[in-house]
Amino acid sequence: MLRERAPQIVAIAAGLFITGLGLWAFFDPQSFFDEIALFPPYNEHFLHDVGAFQVGIGATLLLALVWKTDALLAALAGVGIGAVLHFIAHVKDNDLGGRDSDPVGLGLLAAVIVGAAVWKWTTTRRQ
C-alpha cells in the first residue's frame, strides 16, 4: 500500500513545502531573506518573483493530485496561479525597476493562462 501511495505522499509533502516557502518569500521577503536566503544583496522584487514561481510549482504538484487524469488542467491552473502572483509582484514593485510595460504584458499572460485553465476545467466538467 505504501509503495503505491509513495508518489502521492511525496507530491503532497513537496507541494506543501514548496508552496509554503513561496508564500513566505512573496509575502515577507525581508524575513525570508534574513532566515533562508544566502545570496546577498537583498532584492525585494527578486524574492517576490521567486515566491510567485515557487507557489506556481507547488500548486501544480498539489493540483495534479486533485485532477489526476488531467495533467494539462493541473499544469494550466498551477502555472496560472504563479503567473497571477508574478503579475501582482510587478504591479506592487513597479517603483523598484523593470519596464513600464511589465505589468500589462504579465497581466495579459496571466489572464490568458488562467482563462485557458478555466476553459479546460469547464470543458472537462461538461464531459
N, CA, C and O atoms as a GROMACS GRO file, in nm:
protein
  508
    1MET      N    1   0.083  -0.120   0.000
    1MET     CA    2   0.000   0.000   0.000
    1MET      C    3   0.086   0.125   0.000
    1MET      O    4   0.062   0.216  -0.080
    2LEU      N    5   0.186   0.133   0.088
    2LEU     CA    6   0.273   0.249   0.096
    2LEU      C    7   0.351   0.268  -0.034
    2LEU      O    8   0.370   0.381  -0.080
    3ARG      N    9   0.396   0.157  -0.093
    3ARG     CA   10   0.471   0.167  -0.219
    3ARG      C   11   0.385   0.228  -0.329
    3ARG      O   12   0.436   0.301  -0.414
    4GLU      N   13   0.258   0.197  -0.328
    4GLU     CA   14   0.168   0.252  -0.431
    4GLU      C   15   0.136   0.399  -0.404
    4GLU      O   16   0.114   0.475  -0.498
    5ARG      N   17   0.133   0.438  -0.279
    5ARG     CA   18   0.096   0.576  -0.242
    5ARG      C   19   0.218   0.669  -0.229
    5ARG      O   20   0.200   0.790  -0.215
    6ALA      N   21   0.338   0.616  -0.235
    6ALA     CA   22   0.458   0.696  -0.214
    6ALA      C   23   0.465   0.819  -0.306
    6ALA      O   24   0.496   0.928  -0.258
    7PRO      N   25   0.438   0.805  -0.435
    7PRO     CA   26   0.444   0.925  -0.520
    7PRO      C   27   0.345   1.034  -0.477
    7PRO      O   28   0.378   1.152  -0.482
    8GLN      N   29   0.225   0.995  -0.436
    8GLN     CA   30   0.128   1.092  -0.390
    8GLN      C   31   0.173   1.158  -0.260
    8GLN      O   32   0.156   1.278  -0.242
    9ILE      N   33   0.230   1.081  -0.170
    9ILE     CA   34   0.279   1.135  -0.043
    9ILE      C   35   0.391   1.236  -0.069
    9ILE      O   36   0.394   1.343  -0.009
   10VAL      N   37   0.483   1.200  -0.158
   10VAL     CA   38   0.591   1.292  -0.192
   10VAL      C   39   0.534   1.419  -0.256
   10VAL      O   40   0.578   1.529  -0.223
   11ALA      N   41   0.437   1.404  -0.347
   11ALA     CA   42   0.377   1.521  -0.412
   11ALA      C   43   0.309   1.613  -0.310
   11ALA      O   44   0.322   1.735  -0.319
   12ILE      N   45   0.239   1.555  -0.214
   12ILE     CA   46   0.173   1.636  -0.111
   12ILE      C   47   0.279   1.709  -0.027
   12ILE      O   48   0.270   1.830  -0.008
   13ALA      N   49   0.377   1.634   0.022
   13ALA     CA   50   0.480   1.695   0.108
   13ALA      C   51   0.558   1.802   0.033
   13ALA      O   52   0.578   1.912   0.084
   14ALA      N   53   0.603   1.771  -0.088
   14ALA     CA   54   0.680   1.867  -0.167
   14ALA      C   55   0.594   1.986  -0.206
   14ALA      O   56   0.639   2.101  -0.199
   15GLY      N   57   0.470   1.960  -0.247
   15GLY     CA   58   0.381   2.068  -0.287
   15GLY      C   59   0.354   2.166  -0.173
   15GLY      O   60   0.357   2.287  -0.193
   16LEU      N   61   0.329   2.113  -0.054
   16LEU     CA   62   0.305   2.199   0.062
   16LEU      C   63   0.432   2.275   0.102
   16LEU      O   64   0.426   2.394   0.133
   17PHE      N   65   0.545   2.206   0.101
   17PHE     CA   66   0.672   2.269   0.139
   17PHE      C   67   0.710   2.380   0.041
   17PHE      O   68   0.743   2.491   0.083
   18ILE      N   69   0.705   2.351  -0.088
   18ILE     CA   70   0.743   2.449  -0.190
   18ILE      C   71   0.645   2.566  -0.190
   18ILE      O   72   0.686   2.682  -0.200
   19THR      N   73   0.517   2.538  -0.179
   19THR     CA   74   0.416   2.644  -0.174
   19THR      C   75   0.437   2.731  -0.050
   19THR      O   76   0.429   2.854  -0.058
   20GLY      N   77   0.462   2.668   0.063
   20GLY     CA   78   0.485   2.743   0.186
   20GLY      C   79   0.604   2.836   0.176
   20GLY      O   80   0.596   2.952   0.216
   21LEU      N   81   0.716   2.785   0.124
   21LEU     CA   82   0.833   2.870   0.106
   21LEU      C   83   0.804   2.984   0.008
   21LEU      O   84   0.847   3.097   0.028
   22GLY      N   85   0.731   2.952  -0.097
   22GLY     CA   86   0.697   3.055  -0.195
   22GLY      C   87   0.609   3.164  -0.137
   22GLY      O   88   0.631   3.282  -0.164
   23LEU      N   89   0.510   3.126  -0.059
   23LEU     CA   90   0.424   3.225   0.006
   23LEU      C   91   0.505   3.312   0.101
   23LEU      O   92   0.483   3.433   0.108
   24TRP      N   93   0.597   3.251   0.174
   24TRP     CA   94   0.683   3.326   0.266
   24TRP      C   95   0.767   3.428   0.189
   24TRP      O   96   0.772   3.545   0.226
   25ALA      N   97   0.833   3.384   0.082
   25ALA     CA   98   0.916   3.476   0.003
   25ALA      C   99   0.832   3.586  -0.060
   25ALA      O  100   0.877   3.701  -0.070
   26PHE      N  101   0.711   3.553  -0.103
   26PHE     CA  102   0.626   3.651  -0.169
   26PHE      C  103   0.572   3.755  -0.071
   26PHE      O  104   0.576   3.875  -0.098
   27PHE      N  105   0.521   3.709   0.043
   27PHE     CA  106   0.453   3.799   0.136
   27PHE      C  107   0.544   3.862   0.242
   27PHE      O  108   0.508   3.965   0.299
   28ASP      N  109   0.659   3.802   0.270
   28ASP     CA  110   0.751   3.859   0.368
   28ASP      C  111   0.895   3.838   0.321
   28ASP      O  112   0.971   3.764   0.382
   29PRO      N  113   0.931   3.904   0.210
   29PRO     CA  114   1.063   3.879   0.151
   29PRO      C  115   1.179   3.913   0.244
   29PRO      O  116   1.282   3.845   0.239
   30GLN      N  117   1.166   4.015   0.327
   30GLN     CA  118   1.276   4.050   0.417
   30GLN      C  119   1.302   3.938   0.517
   30GLN      O  120   1.417   3.902   0.541
   31SER      N  121   1.196   3.884   0.576
   31SER     CA  122   1.210   3.773   0.670
   31SER      C  123   1.268   3.649   0.600
   31SER      O  124   1.355   3.582   0.655
   32PHE      N  125   1.220   3.620   0.481
   32PHE     CA  126   1.270   3.507   0.404
   32PHE      C  127   1.420   3.524   0.379
   32PHE      O  128   1.498   3.431   0.397
   33PHE      N  129   1.459   3.644   0.339
   33PHE     CA  130   1.600   3.673   0.313
   33PHE      C  131   1.682   3.657   0.440
   33PHE      O  132   1.789   3.595   0.438
   34ASP      N  133   1.634   3.712   0.550
   34ASP     CA  134   1.707   3.706   0.677
   34ASP      C  135   1.725   3.563   0.728
   34ASP      O  136   1.828   3.530   0.787
   35GLU      N  137   1.625   3.479   0.707
   35GLU     CA  138   1.627   3.344   0.764
   35GLU      C  139   1.679   3.237   0.669
   35GLU      O  140   1.741   3.140   0.714
   36ILE      N  141   1.655   3.252   0.539
   36ILE     CA  142   1.680   3.143   0.445
   36ILE      C  143   1.783   3.179   0.338
   36ILE      O  144   1.874   3.101   0.310
   37ALA      N  145   1.769   3.296   0.280
   37ALA     CA  146   1.848   3.331   0.161
   37ALA      C  147   1.995   3.354   0.196
   37ALA      O  148   2.027   3.424   0.292
   38LEU      N  149   2.080   3.294   0.119
   38LEU     CA  150   2.224   3.311   0.138
   38LEU      C  151   2.285   3.372   0.012
   38LEU      O  152   2.397   3.339  -0.027
   39PHE      N  153   2.212   3.462  -0.049
   39PHE     CA  154   2.260   3.520  -0.175
   39PHE      C  155   2.241   3.672  -0.174
   39PHE      O  156   2.151   3.725  -0.239
   40PRO      N  157   2.329   3.742  -0.098
   40PRO     CA  158   2.319   3.888  -0.098
   40PRO      C  159   2.351   3.944  -0.236
   40PRO      O  160   2.418   3.879  -0.316
   41PRO      N  161   2.305   4.061  -0.264
   41PRO     CA  162   2.236   4.155  -0.178
   41PRO      C  163   2.085   4.130  -0.177
   41PRO      O  164   2.032   4.062  -0.265
   42TYR      N  165   2.018   4.184  -0.078
   42TYR     CA  166   1.874   4.173  -0.069
   42TYR      C  167   1.809   4.243  -0.188
   42TYR      O  168   1.845   4.355  -0.223
   43ASN      N  169   1.714   4.174  -0.250
   43ASN     CA  170   1.641   4.231  -0.363
   43ASN      C  171   1.494   4.191  -0.346
   43ASN      O  172   1.456   4.078  -0.376
   44GLU      N  173   1.414   4.284  -0.300
   44GLU     CA  174   1.273   4.255  -0.269
   44GLU      C  175   1.198   4.202  -0.390
   44GLU      O  176   1.126   4.103  -0.380
   45HIS      N  177   1.216   4.266  -0.504
   45HIS     CA  178   1.141   4.221  -0.622
   45HIS      C  179   1.184   4.080  -0.665
   45HIS      O  180   1.099   3.998  -0.702
   46PHE      N  181   1.312   4.053  -0.661
   46PHE     CA  182   1.359   3.919  -0.696
   46PHE      C  183   1.293   3.814  -0.608
   46PHE      O  184   1.251   3.710  -0.657
   47LEU      N  185   1.285   3.841  -0.478
   47LEU     CA  186   1.222   3.745  -0.387
   47LEU      C  187   1.072   3.734  -0.411
   47LEU      O  188   1.015   3.626  -0.394
   48HIS      N  189   1.007   3.843  -0.450
   48HIS     CA  190   0.866   3.834  -0.488
   48HIS      C  191   0.850   3.740  -0.608
   48HIS      O  192   0.762   3.655  -0.611
   49ASP      N  193   0.937   3.758  -0.708
   49ASP     CA  194   0.931   3.672  -0.826
   49ASP      C  195   0.958   3.526  -0.790
   49ASP      O  196   0.885   3.437  -0.834
   50VAL      N  197   1.062   3.502  -0.712
   50VAL     CA  198   1.094   3.366  -0.669
   50VAL      C  199   0.975   3.305  -0.596
   50VAL      O  200   0.938   3.190  -0.622
   51GLY      N  201   0.916   3.380  -0.507
   51GLY     CA  202   0.799   3.330  -0.434
   51GLY      C  203   0.684   3.297  -0.526
   51GLY      O  204   0.619   3.194  -0.510
   52ALA      N  205   0.658   3.385  -0.624
   52ALA     CA  206   0.548   3.360  -0.718
   52ALA      C  207   0.570   3.231  -0.795
   52ALA      O  208   0.478   3.150  -0.809
   53PHE      N  209   0.692   3.211  -0.843
   53PHE     CA  210   0.720   3.090  -0.921
   53PHE      C  211   0.716   2.965  -0.834
   53PHE      O  212   0.669   2.860  -0.879
   54GLN      N  213   0.763   2.975  -0.709
   54GLN     CA  214   0.756   2.859  -0.620
   54GLN      C  215   0.611   2.823  -0.589
   54GLN      O  216   0.577   2.705  -0.586
   55VAL      N  217   0.527   2.922  -0.566
   55VAL     CA  218   0.386   2.893  -0.541
   55VAL      C  219   0.326   2.823  -0.662
   55VAL      O  220   0.249   2.728  -0.648
   56GLY      N  221   0.360   2.870  -0.781
   56GLY     CA  222   0.308   2.806  -0.903
   56GLY      C  223   0.351   2.661  -0.915
   56GLY      O  224   0.271   2.576  -0.951
   57ILE      N  225   0.477   2.633  -0.884
   57ILE     CA  226   0.528   2.496  -0.890
   57ILE      C  227   0.460   2.408  -0.784
   57ILE      O  228   0.414   2.298  -0.815
   58GLY      N  229   0.453   2.457  -0.662
   58GLY     CA  230   0.389   2.380  -0.556
   58GLY      C  231   0.241   2.356  -0.584
   58GLY      O  232   0.190   2.247  -0.561
   59ALA      N  233   0.174   2.460  -0.633
   59ALA     CA  234   0.031   2.446  -0.666
   59ALA      C  235   0.011   2.344  -0.776
   59ALA      O  236  -0.085   2.268  -0.774
   60THR      N  237   0.101   2.341  -0.873
   60THR     CA  238   0.089   2.244  -0.982
   60THR      C  239   0.098   2.102  -0.927
   60THR      O  240   0.020   2.015  -0.967
   61LEU      N  241   0.191   2.078  -0.837
   61LEU     CA  242   0.201   1.945  -0.775
   61LEU      C  243   0.073   1.908  -0.703
   61LEU      O  244   0.021   1.798  -0.719
   62LEU      N  245   0.021   2.001  -0.623
   62LEU     CA  246  -0.099   1.972  -0.545
   62LEU      C  247  -0.222   1.956  -0.634
   62LEU      O  248  -0.306   1.869  -0.609
   63LEU      N  249  -0.232   2.038  -0.738
   63LEU     CA  250  -0.347   2.026  -0.828
   63LEU      C  251  -0.342   1.900  -0.912
   63LEU      O  252  -0.446   1.849  -0.955
   64ALA      N  253  -0.222   1.849  -0.937
   64ALA     CA  254  -0.211   1.722  -1.010
   64ALA      C  255  -0.273   1.608  -0.929
   64ALA      O  256  -0.319   1.509  -0.986
   65LEU      N  257  -0.275   1.622  -0.798
   65LEU     CA  258  -0.340   1.522  -0.714
   65LEU      C  259  -0.492   1.535  -0.717
   65LEU      O  260  -0.564   1.437  -0.699
   66VAL      N  261  -0.539   1.657  -0.741
   66VAL     CA  262  -0.684   1.680  -0.749
   66VAL      C  263  -0.736   1.632  -0.884
   66VAL      O  264  -0.836   1.560  -0.892
   67TRP      N  265  -0.667   1.673  -0.991
   67TRP     CA  266  -0.708   1.636  -1.127
   67TRP      C  267  -0.613   1.530  -1.180
   67TRP      O  268  -0.533   1.554  -1.270
   68LYS      N  269  -0.623   1.411  -1.122
   68LYS     CA  270  -0.530   1.301  -1.151
   68LYS      C  271  -0.529   1.260  -1.298
   68LYS      O  272  -0.426   1.214  -1.348
   69THR      N  273  -0.637   1.276  -1.364
   69THR     CA  274  -0.644   1.230  -1.503
   69THR      C  275  -0.633   1.344  -1.603
   69THR      O  276  -0.651   1.323  -1.722
   70ASP      N  277  -0.602   1.464  -1.556
   70ASP     CA  278  -0.592   1.578  -1.647
   70ASP      C  279  -0.469   1.662  -1.614
   70ASP      O  280  -0.477   1.763  -1.544
   71ALA      N  281  -0.356   1.619  -1.668
   71ALA     CA  282  -0.230   1.688  -1.643
   71ALA      C  283  -0.232   1.830  -1.698
   71ALA      O  284  -0.177   1.921  -1.635
   72LEU      N  285  -0.295   1.850  -1.813
   72LEU     CA  286  -0.299   1.984  -1.872
   72LEU      C  287  -0.375   2.080  -1.783
   72LEU      O  288  -0.331   2.194  -1.764
   73LEU      N  289  -0.487   2.038  -1.729
   73LEU     CA  290  -0.564   2.124  -1.639
   73LEU      C  291  -0.482   2.159  -1.515
   73LEU      O  292  -0.479   2.275  -1.474
   74ALA      N  293  -0.417   2.060  -1.455
   74ALA     CA  294  -0.336   2.086  -1.336
   74ALA      C  295  -0.221   2.182  -1.369
   74ALA      O  296  -0.192   2.273  -1.291
   75ALA      N  297  -0.157   2.162  -1.482
   75ALA     CA  298  -0.046   2.250  -1.520
   75ALA      C  299  -0.094   2.392  -1.548
   75ALA      O  300  -0.032   2.488  -1.501
   76LEU      N  301  -0.202   2.406  -1.623
   76LEU     CA  302  -0.254   2.540  -1.652
   76LEU      C  303  -0.296   2.613  -1.524
   76LEU      O  304  -0.267   2.731  -1.507
   77ALA      N  305  -0.363   2.542  -1.435
   77ALA     CA  306  -0.408   2.605  -1.311
   77ALA      C  307  -0.290   2.643  -1.222
   77ALA      O  308  -0.286   2.755  -1.170
   78GLY      N  309  -0.194   2.553  -1.205
   78GLY     CA  310  -0.079   2.583  -1.121
   78GLY      C  311   0.007   2.695  -1.177
   78GLY      O  312   0.047   2.786  -1.104
   79VAL      N  313   0.034   2.689  -1.306
   79VAL     CA  314   0.114   2.795  -1.370
   79VAL      C  315   0.035   2.926  -1.369
   79VAL      O  316   0.093   3.033  -1.356
   80GLY      N  317  -0.096   2.916  -1.383
   80GLY     CA  318  -0.181   3.037  -1.378
   80GLY      C  319  -0.171   3.106  -1.243
   80GLY      O  320  -0.165   3.228  -1.236
   81ILE      N  321  -0.170   3.028  -1.136
   81ILE     CA  322  -0.155   3.086  -1.002
   81ILE      C  323  -0.021   3.158  -0.991
   81ILE      O  324  -0.014   3.271  -0.942
   82GLY      N  325   0.086   3.093  -1.036
   82GLY     CA  326   0.217   3.157  -1.034
   82GLY      C  327   0.221   3.282  -1.120
   82GLY      O  328   0.282   3.382  -1.082
   83ALA      N  329   0.157   3.277  -1.238
   83ALA     CA  330   0.156   3.392  -1.328
   83ALA      C  331   0.081   3.511  -1.268
   83ALA      O  332   0.122   3.626  -1.284
   84VAL      N  333  -0.029   3.483  -1.198
   84VAL     CA  334  -0.104   3.591  -1.132
   84VAL      C  335  -0.018   3.655  -1.023
   84VAL      O  336  -0.014   3.778  -1.011
   85LEU      N  337   0.049   3.573  -0.943
   85LEU     CA  338   0.136   3.629  -0.839
   85LEU      C  339   0.252   3.706  -0.900
   85LEU      O  340   0.292   3.809  -0.846
   86HIS      N  341   0.306   3.659  -1.011
   86HIS     CA  342   0.414   3.731  -1.080
   86HIS      C  343   0.364   3.867  -1.127
   86HIS      O  344   0.434   3.967  -1.113
   87PHE      N  345   0.244   3.871  -1.183
   87PHE     CA  346   0.183   3.997  -1.225
   87PHE      C  347   0.168   4.091  -1.105
   87PHE      O  348   0.204   4.209  -1.113
   88ILE      N  349   0.116   4.039  -0.993
   88ILE     CA  350   0.098   4.120  -0.873
   88ILE      C  351   0.232   4.176  -0.825
   88ILE      O  352   0.241   4.292  -0.785
   89ALA      N  353   0.337   4.093  -0.830
   89ALA     CA  354   0.470   4.139  -0.788
   89ALA      C  355   0.516   4.256  -0.874
   89ALA      O  356   0.575   4.351  -0.822
   90HIS      N  357   0.490   4.251  -1.004
   90HIS     CA  358   0.534   4.360  -1.091
   90HIS      C  359   0.450   4.486  -1.072
   90HIS      O  360   0.500   4.597  -1.090
   91VAL      N  361   0.325   4.471  -1.037
   91VAL     CA  362   0.243   4.588  -1.007
   91VAL      C  363   0.291   4.650  -0.875
   91VAL      O  364   0.312   4.771  -0.866
   92LYS      N  365   0.308   4.565  -0.774
   92LYS     CA  366   0.349   4.611  -0.641
   92LYS      C  367   0.489   4.672  -0.643
   92LYS      O  368   0.515   4.771  -0.575
   93ASP      N  369   0.579   4.614  -0.722
   93ASP     CA  370   0.718   4.656  -0.723
   93ASP      C  371   0.752   4.747  -0.840
   93ASP      O  372   0.869   4.761  -0.877
   94ASN      N  373   0.654   4.809  -0.899
   94ASN     CA  374   0.675   4.892  -1.018
   94ASN      C  375   0.781   5.000  -0.993
   94ASN      O  376   0.852   5.040  -1.086
   95ASP      N  377   0.791   5.047  -0.869
   95ASP     CA  378   0.889   5.151  -0.837
   95ASP      C  379   1.030   5.096  -0.814
   95ASP      O  380   1.123   5.172  -0.790
   96LEU      N  381   1.045   4.963  -0.820
   96LEU     CA  382   1.176   4.903  -0.795
   96LEU      C  383   1.253   4.874  -0.923
   96LEU      O  384   1.362   4.816  -0.919
   97GLY      N  385   1.199   4.913  -1.036
   97GLY     CA  386   1.267   4.890  -1.163
   97GLY      C  387   1.180   4.813  -1.260
   97GLY      O  388   1.059   4.798  -1.239
   98GLY      N  389   1.240   4.766  -1.364
   98GLY     CA  390   1.166   4.696  -1.468
   98GLY      C  391   1.113   4.794  -1.571
   98GLY      O  392   1.143   4.913  -1.567
   99ARG      N  393   1.036   4.742  -1.662
   99ARG     CA  394   0.977   4.824  -1.767
   99ARG      C  395   0.834   4.863  -1.730
   99ARG      O  396   0.765   4.790  -1.659
  100ASP      N  397   0.792   4.978  -1.778
  100ASP     CA  398   0.654   5.020  -1.753
  100ASP      C  399   0.554   4.922  -1.814
  100ASP      O  400   0.441   4.912  -1.768
  101SER      N  401   0.597   4.851  -1.918
  101SER     CA  402   0.508   4.757  -1.986
  101SER      C  403   0.498   4.622  -1.915
  101SER      O  404   0.412   4.541  -1.950
  102ASP      N  405   0.584   4.595  -1.817
  102ASP     CA  406   0.584   4.465  -1.750
  102ASP      C  407   0.448   4.428  -1.690
  102ASP      O  408   0.399   4.317  -1.714
  103PRO      N  409   0.384   4.516  -1.611
  103PRO     CA  410   0.255   4.476  -1.554
  103PRO      C  411   0.150   4.444  -1.661
  103PRO      O  412   0.072   4.351  -1.645
  104VAL      N  413   0.149   4.520  -1.769
  104VAL     CA  414   0.050   4.496  -1.875
  104VAL      C  415   0.076   4.362  -1.942
  104VAL      O  416  -0.014   4.279  -1.956
  105GLY      N  417   0.201   4.341  -1.984
  105GLY     CA  418   0.234   4.215  -2.052
  105GLY      C  419   0.215   4.094  -1.963
  105GLY      O  420   0.160   3.992  -2.007
  106LEU      N  421   0.261   4.104  -1.838
  106LEU     CA  422   0.247   3.990  -1.746
  106LEU      C  423   0.102   3.969  -1.705
  106LEU      O  424   0.060   3.856  -1.681
  107GLY      N  425   0.025   4.078  -1.697
  107GLY     CA  426  -0.118   4.066  -1.668
  107GLY      C  427  -0.192   3.995  -1.780
  107GLY      O  428  -0.278   3.910  -1.755
  108LEU      N  429  -0.159   4.030  -1.903
  108LEU     CA  430  -0.221   3.962  -2.018
  108LEU      C  431  -0.183   3.815  -2.021
  108LEU      O  432  -0.268   3.729  -2.045
  109LEU      N  433  -0.056   3.786  -1.997
  109LEU     CA  434  -0.012   3.646  -1.995
  109LEU      C  435  -0.086   3.568  -1.887
  109LEU      O  436  -0.134   3.457  -1.912
  110ALA      N  437  -0.096   3.625  -1.768
  110ALA     CA  438  -0.167   3.558  -1.659
  110ALA      C  439  -0.313   3.537  -1.695
  110ALA      O  440  -0.369   3.430  -1.668
  111ALA      N  441  -0.376   3.637  -1.755
  111ALA     CA  442  -0.518   3.626  -1.792
  111ALA      C  443  -0.538   3.515  -1.895
  111ALA      O  444  -0.635   3.439  -1.886
  112VAL      N  445  -0.449   3.505  -1.991
  112VAL     CA  446  -0.462   3.402  -2.094
  112VAL      C  447  -0.446   3.263  -2.033
  112VAL      O  448  -0.522   3.172  -2.064
  113ILE      N  449  -0.345   3.247  -1.945
  113ILE     CA  450  -0.323   3.116  -1.883
  113ILE      C  451  -0.439   3.078  -1.792
  113ILE      O  452  -0.488   2.965  -1.799
  114VAL      N  453  -0.484   3.170  -1.709
  114VAL     CA  454  -0.598   3.141  -1.620
  114VAL      C  455  -0.723   3.116  -1.704
  114VAL      O  456  -0.801   3.026  -1.673
  115GLY      N  457  -0.742   3.195  -1.807
  115GLY     CA  458  -0.857   3.173  -1.896
  115GLY      C  459  -0.855   3.035  -1.959
  115GLY      O  460  -0.958   2.970  -1.969
  116ALA      N  461  -0.737   2.991  -2.002
  116ALA     CA  462  -0.725   2.857  -2.060
  116ALA      C  463  -0.755   2.750  -1.957
  116ALA      O  464  -0.817   2.648  -1.988
  117ALA      N  465  -0.711   2.772  -1.832
  117ALA     CA  466  -0.740   2.676  -1.725
  117ALA      C  467  -0.889   2.668  -1.698
  117ALA      O  468  -0.945   2.559  -1.683
  118VAL      N  469  -0.954   2.784  -1.692
  118VAL     CA  470  -1.100   2.785  -1.668
  118VAL      C  471  -1.173   2.718  -1.784
  118VAL      O  472  -1.266   2.640  -1.763
  119TRP      N  473  -1.131   2.748  -1.905
  119TRP     CA  474  -1.192   2.688  -2.024
  119TRP      C  475  -1.177   2.536  -2.020
  119TRP      O  476  -1.273   2.464  -2.044
  120LYS      N  477  -1.056   2.488  -1.990
  120LYS     CA  478  -1.031   2.345  -1.982
  120LYS      C  479  -1.114   2.282  -1.871
  120LYS      O  480  -1.169   2.173  -1.890
  121TRP      N  481  -1.123   2.349  -1.756
  121TRP     CA  482  -1.199   2.294  -1.644
  121TRP      C  483  -1.347   2.285  -1.678
  121TRP      O  484  -1.411   2.184  -1.649
  122THR      N  485  -1.404   2.391  -1.738
  122THR     CA  486  -1.546   2.387  -1.771
  122THR      C  487  -1.574   2.285  -1.882
  122THR      O  488  -1.678   2.220  -1.881
  123THR      N  489  -1.483   2.273  -1.977
  123THR     CA  490  -1.499   2.172  -2.082
  123THR      C  491  -1.494   2.032  -2.025
  123THR      O  492  -1.572   1.945  -2.063
  124THR      N  493  -1.402   2.009  -1.933
  124THR     CA  494  -1.388   1.879  -1.869
  124THR      C  495  -1.511   1.845  -1.786
  124THR      O  496  -1.556   1.730  -1.785
  125ARG      N  497  -1.564   1.943  -1.716
  125ARG     CA  498  -1.683   1.918  -1.631
  125ARG      C  499  -1.803   1.880  -1.714
  125ARG      O  500  -1.886   1.800  -1.670
  126ARG      N  501  -1.815   1.936  -1.835
  126ARG     CA  502  -1.932   1.905  -1.921
  126ARG      C  503  -1.925   1.762  -1.976
  126ARG      O  504  -2.028   1.703  -2.008
  127GLN      N  505  -1.804   1.708  -1.987
  127GLN     CA  506  -1.789   1.573  -2.045
  127GLN      C  507  -1.815   1.469  -1.946
  127GLN      O  508  -1.807   1.350  -1.978
   0.00000   0.00000   0.00000
